[in-house]
Amino acid sequence: MADVKIKWRIGAFVEIANAVNAAVCIPAAQRVKGAVTAPGHEDMPRMVHVVTDPRSGAGDFAHARVVNAYPSALQVEAKYGSLARALGSA
């Protein structure tokens, strides 16, 4: 039986990953960003950012992350679960 060799064209995978990131992941992250609220922390939504990282080669992946830069984000998340609830509603 002969060995079968497949030559992958990584550029096609990079294009697909970036297209899915742009079409699905980034809009979902934007919906989560828009749904973040916490009682007593009305200025928190303006400090929540969507960070995107397109795929550029075989060694990395495309990402869309929701980052909370609010000074007491960990305490607010522990008490209210604002990002977790936003993720569930998006």
N, CA, C and O atoms as a GROMACS GRO file, in nm:
protein
  360
    1MET      N    1   0.083  -0.118   0.000
    1MET     CA    2   0.000   0.000   0.000
    1MET      C    3   0.089   0.125   0.000
    1MET      O    4   0.183   0.135   0.079
    2ALA      N    5   0.060   0.218  -0.087
    2ALA     CA    6   0.141   0.338  -0.102
    2ALA      C    7   0.105   0.441   0.005
    2ALA      O    8  -0.009   0.452   0.049
    3ASP      N    9   0.206   0.516   0.046
    3ASP     CA   10   0.182   0.624   0.141
    3ASP      C   11   0.115   0.739   0.068
    3ASP      O   12   0.157   0.780  -0.041
    4VAL      N   13   0.012   0.791   0.130
    4VAL     CA   14  -0.060   0.905   0.073
    4VAL      C   15  -0.012   1.031   0.143
    4VAL      O   16  -0.012   1.039   0.266
    5LYS      N   17   0.030   1.128   0.065
    5LYS     CA   18   0.075   1.254   0.121
    5LYS      C   19  -0.021   1.364   0.077
    5LYS      O   20  -0.058   1.375  -0.040
    6ILE      N   21  -0.059   1.443   0.174
    6ILE     CA   22  -0.149   1.555   0.146
    6ILE      C   23  -0.073   1.683   0.175
    6ILE      O   24  -0.014   1.699   0.281
    7LYS      N   25  -0.075   1.772   0.079
    7LYS     CA   26  -0.011   1.901   0.100
    7LYS      C   27  -0.122   2.003   0.129
    7LYS      O   28  -0.203   2.035   0.042
    8TRP      N   29  -0.123   2.052   0.252
    8TRP     CA   30  -0.224   2.149   0.294
    8TRP      C   31  -0.182   2.288   0.250
    8TRP      O   32  -0.065   2.325   0.260
    9ARG      N   33  -0.278   2.364   0.203
    9ARG     CA   34  -0.254   2.504   0.170
    9ARG      C   35  -0.303   2.586   0.288
    9ARG      O   36  -0.421   2.618   0.298
   10ILE      N   37  -0.211   2.620   0.379
   10ILE     CA   38  -0.247   2.686   0.505
   10ILE      C   39  -0.316   2.820   0.481
   10ILE      O   40  -0.395   2.865   0.564
   11GLY      N   41  -0.287   2.884   0.369
   11GLY     CA   42  -0.351   3.012   0.338
   11GLY      C   43  -0.502   3.000   0.332
   11GLY      O   44  -0.573   3.092   0.372
   12ALA      N   45  -0.552   2.888   0.283
   12ALA     CA   46  -0.697   2.867   0.277
   12ALA      C   47  -0.756   2.856   0.418
   12ALA      O   48  -0.864   2.910   0.444
   13PHE      N   49  -0.686   2.787   0.508
   13PHE     CA   50  -0.734   2.776   0.645
   13PHE      C   51  -0.732   2.910   0.717
   13PHE      O   52  -0.822   2.940   0.796
   14VAL      N   53  -0.630   2.990   0.690
   14VAL     CA   54  -0.621   3.124   0.750
   14VAL      C   55  -0.738   3.209   0.702
   14VAL      O   56  -0.800   3.279   0.782
   15GLU      N   57  -0.769   3.203   0.573
   15GLU     CA   58  -0.881   3.280   0.518
   15GLU      C   59  -1.013   3.237   0.579
   15GLU      O   60  -1.095   3.321   0.614
   16ILE      N   61  -1.034   3.107   0.593
   16ILE     CA   62  -1.159   3.056   0.652
   16ILE      C   63  -1.170   3.099   0.798
   16ILE      O   64  -1.276   3.145   0.841
   17ALA      N   65  -1.062   3.086   0.875
   17ALA     CA   66  -1.064   3.124   1.016
   17ALA      C   67  -1.093   3.272   1.033
   17ALA      O   68  -1.171   3.310   1.121
   18ASN      N   69  -1.033   3.357   0.951
   18ASN     CA   70  -1.057   3.501   0.961
   18ASN      C   71  -1.198   3.536   0.918
   18ASN      O   72  -1.259   3.627   0.974
   19ALA      N   73  -1.252   3.466   0.818
   19ALA     CA   74  -1.390   3.492   0.775
   19ALA      C   75  -1.490   3.453   0.884
   19ALA      O   76  -1.585   3.526   0.910
   20VAL      N   77  -1.468   3.338   0.948
   20VAL     CA   78  -1.556   3.297   1.057
   20VAL      C   79  -1.545   3.394   1.174
   20VAL      O   80  -1.645   3.429   1.235
   21ASN      N   81  -1.423   3.437   1.205
   21ASN     CA   82  -1.402   3.533   1.313
   21ASN      C   83  -1.477   3.663   1.285
   21ASN      O   84  -1.542   3.717   1.375
   22ALA      N   85  -1.470   3.712   1.162
   22ALA     CA   86  -1.537   3.837   1.127
   22ALA      C   87  -1.688   3.822   1.121
   22ALA      O   88  -1.761   3.914   1.159
   23ALA      N   89  -1.737   3.708   1.075
   23ALA     CA   90  -1.881   3.689   1.056
   23ALA      C   91  -1.954   3.644   1.181
   23ALA      O   92  -2.071   3.677   1.199
   24VAL      N   93  -1.888   3.568   1.268
   24VAL     CA   94  -1.956   3.508   1.383
   24VAL      C   95  -1.902   3.559   1.516
   24VAL      O   96  -1.978   3.608   1.599
   25CYS      N   97  -1.773   3.546   1.536
   25CYS     CA   98  -1.714   3.573   1.667
   25CYS      C   99  -1.716   3.720   1.705
   25CYS      O  100  -1.755   3.754   1.817
   26ILE      N  101  -1.676   3.808   1.615
   26ILE     CA  102  -1.671   3.950   1.647
   26ILE      C  103  -1.811   4.006   1.673
   26ILE      O  104  -1.828   4.079   1.771
   27PRO      N  105  -1.914   3.976   1.590
   27PRO     CA  106  -2.048   4.023   1.624
   27PRO      C  107  -2.100   3.968   1.757
   27PRO      O  108  -2.168   4.040   1.831
   28ALA      N  109  -2.069   3.844   1.789
   28ALA     CA  110  -2.111   3.787   1.917
   28ALA      C  111  -2.044   3.861   2.032
   28ALA      O  112  -2.108   3.891   2.133
   29ALA      N  113  -1.915   3.891   2.018
   29ALA     CA  114  -1.844   3.965   2.122
   29ALA      C  115  -1.901   4.106   2.136
   29ALA      O  116  -1.910   4.157   2.248
   30GLN      N  117  -1.941   4.168   2.026
   30GLN     CA  118  -2.002   4.301   2.032
   30GLN      C  119  -2.137   4.296   2.106
   30GLN      O  120  -2.170   4.387   2.182
   31ARG      N  121  -2.214   4.189   2.085
   31ARG     CA  122  -2.341   4.174   2.157
   31ARG      C  123  -2.317   4.157   2.306
   31ARG      O  124  -2.391   4.212   2.388
   32VAL      N  125  -2.216   4.080   2.343
   32VAL     CA  126  -2.182   4.063   2.484
   32VAL      C  127  -2.140   4.197   2.544
   32VAL      O  128  -2.182   4.232   2.654
   33LYS      N  129  -2.058   4.271   2.472
   33LYS     CA  130  -2.013   4.402   2.520
   33LYS      C  131  -2.132   4.494   2.545
   33LYS      O  132  -2.134   4.566   2.645
   34GLY      N  133  -2.229   4.492   2.457
   34GLY     CA  134  -2.346   4.578   2.471
   34GLY      C  135  -2.438   4.536   2.584
   34GLY      O  136  -2.518   4.617   2.631
   35ALA      N  137  -2.428   4.412   2.630
   35ALA     CA  138  -2.519   4.363   2.733
   35ALA      C  139  -2.461   4.369   2.874
   35ALA      O  140  -2.527   4.331   2.970
   36VAL      N  141  -2.336   4.416   2.888
   36VAL     CA  142  -2.272   4.420   3.020
   36VAL      C  143  -2.332   4.532   3.103
   36VAL      O  144  -2.329   4.649   3.064
   37THR      N  145  -2.387   4.496   3.218
   37THR     CA  146  -2.439   4.594   3.314
   37THR      C  147  -2.412   4.542   3.455
   37THR      O  148  -2.401   4.421   3.476
   38ALA      N  149  -2.402   4.634   3.549
   38ALA     CA  150  -2.387   4.596   3.690
   38ALA      C  151  -2.447   4.708   3.774
   38ALA      O  152  -2.418   4.825   3.750
   39PRO      N  153  -2.530   4.675   3.871
   39PRO     CA  154  -2.590   4.778   3.956
   39PRO      C  155  -2.482   4.858   4.029
   39PRO      O  156  -2.389   4.802   4.086
   40GLY      N  157  -2.496   4.990   4.026
   40GLY     CA  158  -2.401   5.077   4.094
   40GLY      C  159  -2.273   5.102   4.017
   40GLY      O  160  -2.187   5.177   4.063
   41HIS      N  161  -2.259   5.042   3.902
   41HIS     CA  162  -2.138   5.060   3.819
   41HIS      C  163  -2.182   5.096   3.677
   41HIS      O  164  -2.152   5.025   3.581
   42GLU      N  165  -2.252   5.207   3.666
   42GLU     CA  166  -2.310   5.246   3.536
   42GLU      C  167  -2.203   5.283   3.433
   42GLU      O  168  -2.229   5.277   3.313
   43ASP      N  169  -2.083   5.321   3.478
   43ASP     CA  170  -1.978   5.358   3.383
   43ASP      C  171  -1.897   5.238   3.335
   43ASP      O  172  -1.807   5.254   3.253
   44MET      N  173  -1.927   5.118   3.385
   44MET     CA  174  -1.851   5.000   3.346
   44MET      C  175  -1.864   4.966   3.197
   44MET      O  176  -1.762   4.932   3.136
   45PRO      N  177  -1.982   4.973   3.134
   45PRO     CA  178  -1.990   4.934   2.992
   45PRO      C  179  -1.895   5.010   2.900
   45PRO      O  180  -1.851   4.955   2.799
   46ARG      N  181  -1.862   5.134   2.933
   46ARG     CA  182  -1.769   5.208   2.845
   46ARG      C  183  -1.626   5.159   2.859
   46ARG      O  184  -1.541   5.195   2.777
   47MET      N  185  -1.597   5.078   2.960
   47MET     CA  186  -1.462   5.026   2.982
   47MET      C  187  -1.449   4.881   2.937
   47MET      O  188  -1.346   4.818   2.959
   48VAL      N  189  -1.554   4.828   2.874
   48VAL     CA  190  -1.550   4.692   2.821
   48VAL      C  191  -1.518   4.703   2.672
   48VAL      O  192  -1.585   4.775   2.599
   49HIS      N  193  -1.416   4.631   2.628
   49HIS     CA  194  -1.368   4.641   2.492
   49HIS      C  195  -1.368   4.504   2.424
   49HIS      O  196  -1.352   4.402   2.489
   50VAL      N  197  -1.387   4.505   2.294
   50VAL     CA  198  -1.373   4.383   2.214
   50VAL      C  199  -1.236   4.388   2.148
   50VAL      O  200  -1.204   4.481   2.075
   51VAL      N  201  -1.155   4.287   2.176
   51VAL     CA  202  -1.020   4.277   2.120
   51VAL      C  203  -1.020   4.165   2.017
   51VAL      O  204  -1.060   4.053   2.047
   52THR      N  205  -0.978   4.197   1.896
   52THR     CA  206  -0.975   4.095   1.791
   52THR      C  207  -0.831   4.064   1.752
   52THR      O  208  -0.744   4.150   1.759
   53ASP      N  209  -0.809   3.943   1.712
   53ASP     CA  210  -0.676   3.897   1.673
   53ASP      C  211  -0.693   3.803   1.554
   53ASP      O  212  -0.722   3.685   1.573
   54PRO      N  213  -0.676   3.855   1.431
   54PRO     CA  214  -0.693   3.767   1.316
   54PRO      C  215  -0.581   3.664   1.306
   54PRO      O  216  -0.471   3.685   1.357
   55ARG      N  217  -0.610   3.556   1.242
   55ARG     CA  218  -0.510   3.451   1.223
   55ARG      C  219  -0.415   3.494   1.112
   55ARG      O  220  -0.458   3.543   1.008
   56SER      N  221  -0.285   3.474   1.135
   56SER     CA  222  -0.188   3.516   1.035
   56SER      C  223  -0.103   3.401   0.982
   56SER      O  224  -0.026   3.420   0.888
   57GLY      N  225  -0.115   3.283   1.041
   57GLY     CA  226  -0.036   3.171   0.994
   57GLY      C  227  -0.075   3.042   1.062
   57GLY      O  228  -0.178   3.035   1.128
   58ALA      N  229   0.008   2.942   1.047
   58ALA     CA  230  -0.023   2.809   1.100
   58ALA      C  231  -0.010   2.802   1.250
   58ALA      O  232  -0.071   2.716   1.313
   59GLY      N  233   0.069   2.889   1.311
   59GLY     CA  234   0.097   2.880   1.453
   59GLY      C  235   0.004   2.957   1.543
   59GLY      O  236   0.024   2.956   1.665
   60ASP      N  237  -0.096   3.023   1.491
   60ASP     CA  238  -0.186   3.100   1.577
   60ASP      C  239  -0.330   3.078   1.536
   60ASP      O  240  -0.358   3.007   1.439
   61PHE      N  241  -0.423   3.139   1.609
   61PHE     CA  242  -0.566   3.123   1.584
   61PHE      C  243  -0.633   3.259   1.584
   61PHE      O  244  -0.580   3.355   1.640
   62ALA      N  245  -0.750   3.268   1.523
   62ALA     CA  246  -0.828   3.390   1.524
   62ALA      C  247  -0.906   3.398   1.654
   62ALA      O  248  -0.963   3.298   1.699
   63HIS      N  249  -0.908   3.516   1.716
   63HIS     CA  250  -0.978   3.534   1.842
   63HIS      C  251  -1.060   3.662   1.841
   63HIS      O  252  -1.027   3.758   1.772
   64ALA      N  253  -1.166   3.661   1.917
   64ALA     CA  254  -1.241   3.782   1.952
   64ALA      C  255  -1.268   3.771   2.101
   64ALA      O  256  -1.340   3.682   2.145
   65ARG      N  257  -1.210   3.862   2.178
   65ARG     CA  258  -1.221   3.856   2.324
   65ARG      C  259  -1.292   3.980   2.376
   65ARG      O  260  -1.276   4.090   2.322
   66VAL      N  261  -1.371   3.962   2.480
   66VAL     CA  262  -1.433   4.074   2.550
   66VAL      C  263  -1.348   4.100   2.673
   66VAL      O  264  -1.333   4.012   2.759
   67VAL      N  265  -1.291   4.218   2.681
   67VAL     CA  266  -1.199   4.253   2.789
   67VAL      C  267  -1.262   4.363   2.874
   67VAL      O  268  -1.303   4.466   2.821
   68ASN      N  269  -1.269   4.340   3.005
   68ASN     CA  270  -1.324   4.438   3.097
   68ASN      C  271  -1.208   4.511   3.163
   68ASN      O  272  -1.133   4.452   3.242
   69ALA      N  273  -1.192   4.640   3.132
   69ALA     CA  274  -1.083   4.721   3.186
   69ALA      C  275  -1.129   4.803   3.306
   69ALA      O  276  -1.057   4.893   3.351
   70TYR      N  277  -1.247   4.774   3.359
   70TYR     CA  278  -1.298   4.847   3.475
   70TYR      C  279  -1.205   4.822   3.593
   70TYR      O  280  -1.163   4.708   3.614
   71PRO      N  281  -1.172   4.925   3.672
   71PRO     CA  282  -1.074   4.908   3.781
   71PRO      C  283  -1.108   4.795   3.879
   71PRO      O  284  -1.017   4.724   3.923
   72SER      N  285  -1.232   4.778   3.912
   72SER     CA  286  -1.269   4.672   4.007
   72SER      C  287  -1.349   4.563   3.937
   72SER      O  288  -1.445   4.510   3.992
   73ALA      N  289  -1.307   4.530   3.815
   73ALA     CA  290  -1.382   4.434   3.733
   73ALA      C  291  -1.393   4.297   3.798
   73ALA      O  292  -1.498   4.234   3.789
   74LEU      N  293  -1.287   4.250   3.863
   74LEU     CA  294  -1.292   4.117   3.924
   74LEU      C  295  -1.392   4.112   4.039
   74LEU      O  296  -1.466   4.014   4.054
   75GLN      N  297  -1.395   4.217   4.121
   75GLN     CA  298  -1.490   4.220   4.232
   75GLN      C  299  -1.633   4.229   4.181
   75GLN      O  300  -1.722   4.162   4.232
   76VAL      N  301  -1.655   4.313   4.079
   76VAL     CA  302  -1.790   4.328   4.023
   76VAL      C  303  -1.834   4.198   3.959
   76VAL      O  304  -1.950   4.158   3.974
   77GLU      N  305  -1.744   4.130   3.887
   77GLU     CA  306  -1.779   4.003   3.824
   77GLU      C  307  -1.810   3.897   3.929
   77GLU      O  308  -1.904   3.818   3.913
   78ALA      N  309  -1.732   3.894   4.036
   78ALA     CA  310  -1.756   3.796   4.142
   78ALA      C  311  -1.891   3.820   4.211
   78ALA      O  312  -1.959   3.725   4.249
   79LYS      N  313  -1.928   3.947   4.226
   79LYS     CA  314  -2.052   3.978   4.298
   79LYS      C  315  -2.176   3.968   4.208
   79LYS      O  316  -2.278   3.914   4.250
   80TYR      N  317  -2.166   4.019   4.086
   80TYR     CA  318  -2.284   4.027   3.998
   80TYR      C  319  -2.282   3.932   3.879
   80TYR      O  320  -2.388   3.904   3.823
   81GLY      N  321  -2.165   3.883   3.838
   81GLY     CA  322  -2.156   3.798   3.721
   81GLY      C  323  -2.196   3.870   3.593
   81GLY      O  324  -2.263   3.813   3.508
   82SER      N  325  -2.155   3.997   3.581
   82SER     CA  326  -2.201   4.080   3.470
   82SER      C  327  -2.158   4.027   3.333
   82SER      O  328  -2.240   4.023   3.241
   83LEU      N  329  -2.033   3.985   3.317
   83LEU     CA  330  -1.990   3.931   3.188
   83LEU      C  331  -2.056   3.795   3.163
   83LEU      O  332  -2.094   3.765   3.050
   84ALA      N  333  -2.068   3.714   3.266
   84ALA     CA  334  -2.131   3.581   3.250
   84ALA      C  335  -2.276   3.598   3.208
   84ALA      O  336  -2.323   3.526   3.120
   85ARG      N  337  -2.348   3.691   3.269
   85ARG     CA  338  -2.489   3.712   3.230
   85ARG      C  339  -2.497   3.771   3.089
   85ARG      O  340  -2.587   3.734   3.013
   86ALA      N  341  -2.406   3.861   3.054
   86ALA     CA  342  -2.404   3.918   2.920
   86ALA      C  343  -2.377   3.810   2.816
   86ALA      O  344  -2.437   3.810   2.709
   87LEU      N  345  -2.288   3.719   2.847
   87LEU     CA  346  -2.258   3.610   2.755
   87LEU      C  347  -2.379   3.520   2.737
   87LEU      O  348  -2.407   3.474   2.626
   88GLY      N  349  -2.452   3.495   2.846
   88GLY     CA  350  -2.572   3.412   2.837
   88GLY      C  351  -2.684   3.479   2.759
   88GLY      O  352  -2.763   3.410   2.694
   89SER      N  353  -2.692   3.612   2.764
   89SER     CA  354  -2.801   3.680   2.695
   89SER      C  355  -2.767   3.710   2.550
   89SER      O  356  -2.857   3.737   2.470
   90ALA      N  357  -2.641   3.705   2.513
   90ALA     CA  358  -2.601   3.733   2.374
   90ALA      C  359  -2.622   3.615   2.292
   90ALA      O  360  -2.595   3.617   2.172
   0.00000   0.00000   0.00000
